[in-house]
Amino acid sequence: MIVCICNNVNSETINAAIDMGATSVQTVREATGAASCCGKCQFKVHSLIQNHVVDTSQLMKQAAIQG
């Protein structure tokens, strides 16, 4: 799905940046160019970051329980 229309950045590219260590809209912007023009997509970028944090946290909890 295209997240940033201005720079034609899709969610897969943003998720890849997050997987590589981007943890804020600023670091995703630096890695992908998303949210660097009009800024309308910054809320979706932030949402993708937050979803990644939640998913990672849940995986860590499951691993700890299975232990």
N, C-alpha and C positions, 0 to 999 in steps of 0.2 A: 504494500500500500504506500502510495506517495504521501509523505508527511509534509515536506517542504516543497511547495510548488515553485517558489522563486528559484531554487537551486536544484530542483529535481532530485531530492534526496528521499529515498524510501525507508521504510521501517527496518528492513533487513540491514541496511547500511548503518543505521543508528544503533541497532542491537549489536552489530559487530563492533562498533566503537565502544559500546558499554562493556562488551565482553573483553575488550582490550584494555579496559581500565577507566574509561570516561565515567565520571561520577556526578557531573553537573551539566546544566545546559551550556555553560561556557566551554567545558572540555569537549562536549559533543559538537558544539559549533566549530571549535578549532579543528577537530578531527574530520568533520564531514561537510561543513559549510551550512548545515541546517540552522535556521533561526538567525541568520546573519544579514538578512535584508529587511523585510517588513516586520518580522517578529511574530506574526500571527500563529506560527506553528510551535512557538516555544512552550506552550502549555501541553501540547501533545508530546513533545520531546521530554518534558519534565515527567509526564505520566509514564512514558516508556522506561525512564530511569527508575522511577518508584516501583513499577511493576517488576523490574529486574531485581531490585533490592529485596522485595517481598519474596519472589520466587527463590532467590538464593538463600534467604533466611530460612524458608520452609525446608529446603533441601538439607541445610545444615542441621536443623532440628531433627529431621527424619534420620539422618546419618548418626546423630548422637544417640537417639533412642535405639537404633538397631545395633549400635555399637561396638 
